[in-house]
Amino acid sequence: MLKRNFFSVLLLAIGIFCSCTSNETEPTNHSKEIPVVFQVSTLNVETQPMSKSTTSGGNISDIVNSISIYIFNKSGERVNYIKSEFNRDEDPVPDNFGSLQLKLLPGTYDIIAFALGKGISDINLSVFDKLDSESYFNQGNREVFYYKGEITVNENSNNFDITLPRKSALLQIKLTGEVPEYITKVECVFNEYSKWYPLNSSYTNSYNFYEKKFNMEWSENVMNEFNYYFAFLYDSPQNRTINIKIYGGETKPLVEKSISVPLYENRKTIVSGDLFSSIGDRDFSITIDDSWGENVDVPIQ
């Protein structure tokens, strides 16, 4: 009786093992993959919406130096990723910059595409095997062009054309007047989010909000223009408080000015005024410059 029970249990275990192994995910059939070409054409850079140009426009490399495309299936799993970039300060522009090629199985996919332009921060999408509520872009001082959408790949559809709108806002501070010799530091302080979540196009709670400080520079007693790109905005306008502090060697600033400024997606917010001619309150003018080019078109062909 015990032997019979033992063999029954053994046969049951073998049956369960075989059924599990037969249901394992089959490996990708690479013979069924379709070549998909992502080709970035030249762009016409104007203060109007940017458009494709084949004869007279500027090159895409004049605007951005990094293009990334993430491909996800409808379950959110990442199935492919491709990136084209060069270092503008050190490298020549590659002959094939903007030409991105990969292979995909026939099907419908979600894609996230973004390109990086001016600024100094390295912006990346933090995503592991799956795009979910925890996937995010880090924030920083960088001009970002961004698109999220859907493509369907088959033998008759493997060339795509998408548009990447500018997602960033640009803050410009122009301090006028002569910088006195006794001035030792001019500081700009504001708060910035550290993460932006693409699935809900938003930031997280206040714990994701932190302070940034910058030393504004000058030469020959004239202030240099200060520029900062807010990489992603989820709401437009978005108000920020900008603090400008002028020091004369002491720990306490000689002049401190707090200004509430609106930030608009794809707009420049220009703050200008003179803090040096008088110690005390001074009026600042805030201008929203809407002549900034609106879009970067990135064809995927």
C-alpha angles and dihedrals in degrees: 000000000000091000091051092051091047093053091045091055091045092052091048091052092049090050092051091049093050093048091051095050093048091056096052117124111272116238118258112276099228091186088070095052117115121218110244119193122205107196122180112207129204118281134219106228113208139137086259123072108302117250137188116271130189101182115021110017127104121260122264087242089066089063108032135016100192131051124179131183125189120194122204132180121230090270089061094251116143109242101171145359134192134182136186120190147141136193107254094202098047112020134062114240107271115242090233098044108145094022106115122175132181141145128249135179115244110276147088118292140182114230136196115197126179138167130201124221133163123002135065108257124101106232117198139169110241105212129140122193095323139037106235143140090291094057112105148164117236114236126233149126100308139115107240131194112195143184134175119185149113136278133187116212125202138134091280096041116052101118119079138182120204136169122227110206118203107261097186136090122215122218115200123186118193113184111193130199131059117300109235118235093243094060110110104175141010112198132193117200130183141142125256136183116244099209139036120196115214098199093064098019092232147097126252128248128305093283085074090059118091141166125262125196127195132182108226113218134221138183131200089003092301122113118238118232112264117219129184128173117211097211101209132018121190095185131036122237099027116181121222131179113233118198119198116192127187119200131196099191097292126106090239115069119246090216129019124181125185116198131180109216131182119231120207128193109253093007137106118233108203120198115190137168147112119272097163105064094066138021104230140046116342128181118245125201118223117201128186106211108204096178094091113120108266108211145020111213112214110184118204106204 
